[in-house]
Amino acid sequence: MLCSISIRFHALLRNAIVLAQLINSFNTSYSLLPTPYSLLPTPYSLLPSMFTLELLASTHKRIQYHEP
């Protein structure tokens, strides 16, 4: 039973990630004419990728050192 809950949770998480990526790609490609200003990376646009890298790094450390 625990295994089926885990599989369902992973499927739900995967669907949420795919949906977030779809919304993100729609938002970034939703400008009719790209202007030079819109092509410049802003601090706000860099936040999600930095957060993802930080999350991956902390997860890797936890797995590496077997922290709870």
MODELLER restraints for C-alpha pairs under 7 A, 6 or more apart:
rsr = mdl.restraints
at = mdl.atoms
